[in-house]
Amino acid sequence: MTKSHSAAAVDYASRFGLAAVGENRVQEAVEKRAQTSAAVRWELIGHLQSNKAPLAARHFDRIQSVDSEKLLNVLDRAAGEIGRDLAILLQVNAGNDPAKFGAEPEDTPRLLELALSKPHLRVEGLMTIAPLSQDPAVAERTFHALRDIRDRLSERFATPLPELSMGMSGDFEQAIAAGSTLVRIGTALFGERE
Ligand SMILES: *Cc1c(COP(=O)(O)O)cnc(C)c1O
């Protein structure tokens, strides 16, 4: 995660072999992207307002924080208009955290059904953010919950959903143990954010 760090952080990430960087704000990422020629994929991982969705659809290789029907509709239309096949992950509030964005687990079948019907979106998996807690068991429970949700959805809709984006600097070990395919590391790589 290179959010709040300069384009130099993206250059470092690329030079040391990272294939992708994550950003949480559309405008910041667009500006940063113009300042580097690093060959990385750009991923949006942060709450996306629908008025920013067309810009996001144009500038990101994948959007990991899709959590509503409205966003699916707007992103599909925007991707269609520019002739893109846009990769997305559905963000799930797998830890039932009142402070977090993300679809509620019980709403995910409906959301996935709609996502799969969109011609310009490609659903590659799920993303979650664990509730902040001193107790590692909270993150562990959340990550196992996301994996279970994925397994059930995958079977029910006969679709693979290979990506499980879970784990940050403070909880990546639990995430990997629970089957994460994509950890999102900010602080541990780039230092504290301003
Ligand atoms: C900032 C951020 C991260 C990285 O967090 P660190 O604790 O700095 O590793 C991961 N995921 C999301 C969604 C973030 O916004």
PDBQT file of the ligand as one rigid body, heavy atoms in Angstrom, charges set to zero:
ROOT
HETATM    1  C1  LIG A 201      -3.716   1.345   4.546  1.00  0.00    +0.000 C 
HETATM    2  C2  LIG A 201      -4.309   0.030   4.271  1.00  0.00    +0.000 A 
HETATM    3  C3  LIG A 201      -3.557  -1.143   4.387  1.00  0.00    +0.000 A 
HETATM    4  C4  LIG A 201      -2.121  -1.161   4.861  1.00  0.00    +0.000 C 
HETATM    5  O1  LIG A 201      -2.095  -0.976   6.238  1.00  0.00    +0.000 OA
HETATM    6  P1  LIG A 201      -0.744  -1.102   7.066  1.00  0.00    +0.000 P 
HETATM    7  O2  LIG A 201      -1.224  -1.374   8.445  1.00  0.00    +0.000 OA
HETATM    8  O3  LIG A 201      -0.019   0.178   6.935  1.00  0.00    +0.000 OA
HETATM    9  O4  LIG A 201       0.024  -2.252   6.504  1.00  0.00    +0.000 OA
HETATM   10  C5  LIG A 201      -4.172  -2.338   4.055  1.00  0.00    +0.000 A 
HETATM   11  N1  LIG A 201      -5.456  -2.391   3.638  1.00  0.00    +0.000 NA
HETATM   12  C6  LIG A 201      -6.206  -1.286   3.530  1.00  0.00    +0.000 A 
HETATM   13  C7  LIG A 201      -7.609  -1.400   3.082  1.00  0.00    +0.000 C 
HETATM   14  C8  LIG A 201      -5.675  -0.056   3.851  1.00  0.00    +0.000 A 
HETATM   15  O5  LIG A 201      -6.434   1.049   3.728  1.00  0.00    +0.000 OA
ENDROOT
TORSDOF 0
